[in-house]
């Protein structure tokens, strides 16, 4: 049987950085890179946020919350 070659580098599951297979145990994620990776993974949800928020504000509950927030100022 044929075996597929193993890659020399694998992505870190927490930050997406390419890490050599032998150094995976010593890899430490940089906080900025980890944040960028999380935002990258959520890009679809972030893109839909404005639309979903506008729809919420048009609902009875959303109108009440907007009125109540303005009243409390």
N, C-alpha and C positions, 0 to 999 in steps of 0.2 A: 504494500500500500504506500501511497505517496503521503508525505507529511508536509503541511504548509510550514514555511519558514517563520520563525518567531520574530516579531519586530524588535529592534534594539531599543526603541523608545515607546512608552505608553503614556496616554494622558492621565494626569492626576484627576481623580473623580471629584475633588473639592474645588480645584482652581483651574483645571484645564491645561496646566503647564505640561510640556513634554519632559518626561523624566526617564532617564536610563533605567533599564530593568534592574540592574544591580544596585542602584541608588534609591530605589523607591522607599525603602525603610527609613532612610535618613532625610527624605524630602520634607521641607517645612514650607507651607503655603504663605505667600506674602499677602497681607490683609487687603491691599489695593487690588491685587490681581484676583483674589477670591471674590471681592465685591464686583469687579468688572465681569467675571464669569457668571455670577448669579444674575446680574442685570441682563447679560446676554441671553441667558436661558429664559428670562421672563419677558423678553422683548415683545412677544405676541400679546401678552396680558397688558403690558404697559401701553401698547399701541391702542388697545380697546378701552382703556380706562376712561378717557374723556367721553367717549360715546356712552358707556355704561353709567357714568356719573350724571350726564345730561338726562338720560332716561330716568334715573332715580329721582332727580329733582323735578321731573314732570309728574311723578306719581303723587298720590295724596300724602303719603308719608314724607316724601321728599319736600313737597311744598310746605308741609307743617314744620319740618326741621329747618328749612331756610327761613321761614317766618319767625320761628322761635329763636334762632341764632341772631337774627337782626334785632329782635325785641330785647334780647339780653345785653346788647351792646351798650 
